[in-house]
Amino acid sequence: MTKRTVRIGVSLFLMVALLVVFLWNVNFKEVGEALESANPWWLLLAGCLALLSYWLRAIRIILLLRPVGKVRQSTANLSTAVGYAAMSLLPARMGDLVRPVIISRRDALPLSAALASILTERLFDMWTIIVGFLLFSLAPPTMNLSSEALRILDILELTGWVLGIGVVAGSLVLLGLFRYQERFVRVLAWPARRFVPRWEESLTAFFNHFLEGLKVIQRPRDLLLTLGASVLVWWTIYFQMKYTLLAFGIVLPLRASYLLVMLSVAGLAIPTPGGAGGFHWAIQKGLTAFFGVELNLATGIAIAYHALCFVPITIIGLLALPVLGLSLRETARLAEETAATAGEQKDP
């Protein structure tokens, strides 16, 4: 049995198991009634904000890679749409690798630098999400929380502070790596120099390009622009959550979205296609445990929110595939090849 088969099998097993947990004790008739009663205009607005957040992500990719080279707007848009479509349809988050491959091929950037943009993007996302959650935990909306919810909130708050300290420490380490880049790369390439000398040049070039892809952190103007883009991305997502709740008659202050979005991101981190299962359960649990939303209504909200996040961008991504001369199967192959050869120099 190949590693690919095992990875796909584990991903699909997790999806099924989490969907079972999500739908346990749910009354499907009442969930259907909740979905039917949702205000379509609020849902339409939430869907438009979801698409806006993806466009802002494309802008952020351009900013992230400015120290490396120019990424065209069309490339950023296409790679973002196809990448998230692949994330929705392919297991084990293979869509994460599709975007940098497309960018590298279309705009002749080093693949290693484009891959590094994923790490940088995640770093900016963590900064923004953690700050939002800490703002929520310092001034949570007035509500009667159960003892269980208060206990979970205390754990989440502690986790937020730990992650915040970790992100700051990791950012400082990255800045230190840039200062001693040549020495750091030489240490990383030592095993190749010692055991497989012919790989040393390729590995050295790969690590240098990879660090170049992170250099936006070192350039104050680009750093501020990228931080600003990240804040816009997540503020758009927070409002998307708020308007989705309004569609179902749930009126909560915007800062309630900080918690729900953070929980959805935690669910999305589980490597299932489109976060299916984990994403749904996280939203459902957040609504029932922290805001007293009835289980079937919370289930309907989770289903609608997930659909708004992934269905429109998936359709756009599938329509964009022919523009790139790709099929979904070829896209999956690209992701597999990139994952298998990430340690090699694959620049165009």
C-alpha positions in Angstrom: 0.0 0.0 0.0 1.5 3.4 -1.1 1.9 6.4 1.1 -0.5 8.2 -1.2 -3.2 5.6 -0.7 -2.8 5.7 3.1 -2.9 9.5 3.2 -6.1 9.5 1.1 -7.6 6.7 3.2 -6.9 8.5 6.5 -8.3 11.8 5.1 -11.6 10.2 4.0 -11.9 8.2 7.2 -11.5 11.4 9.3 -14.1 13.1 7.1 -16.7 10.4 7.6 -16.0 10.1 11.3 -16.3 13.8 11.9 -19.5 14.1 9.8 -21.0 11.3 12.0 -20.1 13.2 15.1 -21.5 16.4 13.6 -24.8 14.8 12.6 -25.2 12.8 15.8 -28.6 13.4 17.6 -29.6 15.9 14.8 -33.2 16.1 13.6 -32.8 16.3 9.8 -36.3 17.7 9.3 -35.6 20.6 11.6 -32.2 21.2 10.0 -34.0 21.4 6.6 -36.6 23.8 8.0 -33.8 26.0 9.4 -32.1 26.1 6.0 -35.4 26.8 4.2 -36.2 29.7 6.6 -32.8 31.5 6.2 -32.9 35.0 4.7 -31.5 34.6 1.1 -30.4 38.3 1.0 -28.2 38.0 4.0 -26.8 34.7 2.6 -26.1 36.4 -0.7 -24.2 39.2 1.0 -22.2 36.6 3.0 -21.4 34.8 -0.2 -20.2 38.0 -1.9 -18.0 38.6 1.1 -16.6 35.1 0.9 -15.6 35.8 -2.8 -14.1 39.2 -1.7 -12.0 37.4 0.9 -10.5 35.1 -1.8 -9.7 38.1 -4.1 -8.0 39.8 -1.1 -6.0 36.6 -0.6 -4.9 36.9 -4.2 -3.7 40.5 -3.6 -1.8 39.2 -0.5 0.0 36.6 -2.6 1.2 39.3 -4.9 2.5 41.3 -1.9 4.1 38.3 -0.3 6.1 37.5 -3.4 7.1 41.0 -4.3 10.7 40.5 -2.9 11.1 37.5 -5.3 9.4 38.7 -8.5 6.3 40.1 -10.0 3.1 38.0 -9.8 0.4 39.1 -12.3 -3.1 39.7 -10.9 -4.5 37.1 -13.3 -2.1 34.5 -12.1 -2.9 35.3 -8.4 -6.6 35.1 -9.1 -6.4 31.9 -11.1 -4.1 30.1 -8.7 -6.2 31.1 -5.7 -9.4 29.9 -7.3 -8.0 26.6 -8.5 -6.1 26.0 -5.3 -9.2 26.4 -3.1 -11.2 24.3 -5.5 -8.5 21.6 -5.2 -8.6 22.0 -1.4 -12.4 21.4 -1.5 -12.3 18.3 -3.8 -9.0 16.6 -3.0 -8.1 14.9 0.3 -5.2 15.7 2.6 -5.1 19.5 1.8 -3.3 18.9 -1.5 -4.8 22.1 -2.8 -2.3 24.0 -0.7 0.5 22.9 -3.1 -1.4 23.8 -6.3 -1.3 27.6 -5.9 2.5 27.9 -5.7 3.0 25.5 -8.6 0.7 27.5 -10.8 2.4 30.8 -9.8 5.8 29.3 -10.5 4.9 28.0 -13.9 2.9 31.0 -15.1 5.2 33.8 -13.9 8.6 32.1 -13.9 9.2 32.4 -10.1 11.3 29.8 -8.2 9.0 27.1 -7.0 10.8 27.0 -3.6 10.1 30.7 -3.1 6.4 30.2 -4.1 6.2 27.3 -1.7 7.6 29.5 1.1 4.7 31.9 0.5 2.4 29.2 2.0 4.4 29.3 5.3 4.4 33.1 5.3 0.7 33.2 4.5 0.0 30.9 7.4 2.1 33.1 9.7 0.1 36.2 8.8 -3.1 34.3 9.2 -2.1 33.1 12.7 -1.1 36.6 13.7 -4.5 38.0 12.7 -6.7 35.1 14.1 -4.9 35.0 17.4 -5.2 38.8 17.9 -8.9 38.5 17.1 -9.5 35.7 19.5 -7.6 37.5 22.3 -9.8 40.5 21.7 -12.8 38.2 22.1 -11.5 36.6 25.3 -10.7 39.9 26.9 -14.2 41.2 26.3 -16.6 38.4 25.4 -20.2 39.3 24.5 -22.5 39.4 27.6 -24.1 36.0 27.9 -24.9 33.3 30.4 -22.3 30.7 29.7 -22.5 27.2 31.2 -19.7 26.0 33.4 -18.5 23.8 30.6 -18.3 26.7 28.2 -16.4 28.8 30.7 -13.9 26.0 31.2 -13.5 25.6 27.4 -13.1 29.3 27.0 -10.3 29.4 29.7 -8.5 26.6 27.8 -8.9 28.4 24.5 -7.6 31.6 26.0 -4.6 29.9 27.4 -4.0 28.2 24.0 -4.3 31.6 22.3 -1.7 33.2 24.5 0.7 30.2 24.0 0.2 30.3 20.2 0.7 34.1 20.2 4.0 33.8 22.0 4.9 31.0 19.7 4.2 33.0 16.6 6.2 36.0 17.9 9.1 33.7 18.8 8.9 32.0 15.4 8.9 35.4 13.6 12.0 36.5 15.5 13.7 33.2 14.6 12.9 33.9 10.9 14.4 37.4 11.2 17.5 35.8 12.7 17.8 33.4 9.9 17.9 36.2 7.4 20.7 37.8 9.3 22.7 34.6 9.2 21.2 33.1 6.0 24.5 32.0 4.4 25.6 30.1 7.5 22.2 28.6 8.1 21.9 27.3 4.5 25.4 25.9 4.7 24.3 23.9 7.9 21.2 22.6 6.2 23.1 21.5 3.1 25.8 19.8 5.1 24.2 16.2 4.9 24.2 16.5 1.1 27.8 17.8 1.0 28.8 15.0 3.3 26.9 12.0 1.8 25.6 13.0 -1.7 27.8 15.8 -3.0 26.0 16.1 -6.3 22.8 17.3 -4.4 24.6 20.1 -2.5 24.2 22.8 -5.2 20.5 22.0 -5.8 19.7 22.0 -2.0 21.6 25.2 -1.4 19.7 26.9 -4.2 16.4 25.5 -2.9 17.0 26.8 0.6 18.1 30.2 -0.6 15.0 30.6 -2.8 12.8 29.3 0.1 14.2 32.0 2.4 13.8 34.6 -0.3 10.1 33.7 -0.3 9.9 34.7 3.3 11.7 38.0 3.0 8.6 40.1 3.0 8.9 39.9 6.8 12.2 41.7 6.6 11.0 44.6 4.4 9.0 47.2 6.6 6.9 48.6 3.8 5.9 45.3 2.3 5.4 43.9 5.8 2.9 46.6 6.6 1.1 46.2 3.3 0.8 42.5 3.8 -0.3 42.9 7.4 -3.0 45.3 6.1 -4.1 42.9 3.5 -4.3 40.1 6.1 -6.5 42.3 8.4 -8.8 43.0 5.5 -9.0 39.3 4.6 -10.0 38.3 8.1 -12.2 41.3 8.8 -14.2 40.3 5.6 -14.5 36.8 6.9 -15.7 38.0 10.3 -18.5 40.0 8.6 -19.3 37.0 6.5 -19.9 35.0 9.6 -22.0 37.8 11.2 -24.2 38.0 8.1 -24.6 34.3 7.9 -25.8 34.3 11.5 -28.2 37.2 10.7 -29.7 35.1 7.9 -30.8 32.6 10.5 -32.1 35.2 12.9 -29.1 35.1 15.2 -28.0 38.6 16.4 -24.6 38.6 18.0 -21.9 41.3 18.1 -19.1 41.2 15.6 -16.6 40.0 18.2 -18.6 36.8 18.5 -17.4 36.0 15.0 -13.8 36.2 16.3 -14.3 33.0 18.3 -16.4 31.2 15.7 -14.0 31.9 12.9 -11.1 30.7 15.0 -12.9 27.5 15.8 -13.7 27.0 12.1 -10.0 27.5 11.2 -9.1 24.8 13.8 -11.6 22.5 12.2 -10.3 23.3 8.8 -6.8 22.3 9.9 -7.9 18.6 10.0 -6.8 17.3 6.5 -10.2 16.4 5.0 -11.5 17.6 1.7 -12.6 21.2 2.2 -12.4 20.7 6.0 -15.6 18.6 5.8 -16.6 17.3 9.2 -14.1 19.2 11.4 -15.2 22.6 10.0 -18.9 21.8 10.5 -18.5 20.4 14.0 -16.4 23.3 15.2 -19.0 25.8 14.1 -21.8 23.7 15.5 -20.0 23.3 18.9 -19.1 27.0 19.1 -22.7 28.1 18.5 -24.3 25.6 21.0 -21.7 25.7 23.7 -20.9 29.4 23.8 -24.0 31.2 22.4 -26.8 28.8 23.4 -28.0 28.2 19.8 -30.3 25.2 19.5 -28.5 22.1 18.0 -30.5 21.8 14.8 -30.3 25.5 14.0 -26.6 25.5 14.7 -26.2 22.5 12.4 -28.0 24.4 9.6 -25.8 27.4 10.1 -22.7 25.3 10.0 -23.8 23.7 6.7 -24.7 27.0 5.1 -21.5 28.7 6.3 -19.3 25.9 4.9 -21.2 26.0 1.6 -20.7 29.8 1.3 -17.0 29.4 2.0 -16.3 26.6 -0.5 -19.0 26.1 -3.1 -18.7 29.4 -5.1 -14.9 29.4 -5.1 -14.9 25.7 -6.1 -17.2 26.4 -9.1 -15.0 29.3 -10.1 -11.8 27.2 -9.7 -13.3 24.4 -11.9 -14.2 26.9 -14.6 -10.7 28.3 -14.4 -9.0 25.0 -15.0 -9.3 25.0 -18.8 -7.8 28.5 -18.8 -4.7 27.0 -17.3 -4.9 23.9 -19.6 -5.4 21.6 -16.6 -8.0 19.0 -15.5 -8.8 18.2 -11.9 -6.8 14.9 -12.3 -3.8 16.8 -13.6 -4.1 19.2 -10.7 -4.0 16.4 -8.3 -1.0 15.0 -10.0 0.8 18.3 -9.8 0.1 18.4 -6.1 1.4 14.9 -5.6 4.6 15.5 -7.6 5.2 18.7 -5.6 4.7 17.0 -2.3 7.0 14.1 -3.4 9.8 16.4 -4.6 9.6 19.4 -2.3 13.1 18.8 -1.2 14.5 19.0 -4.7 15.2 22.1 -6.8 12.3 22.4 -9.3 12.6 25.9 -10.5 11.3 26.5 -14.1 
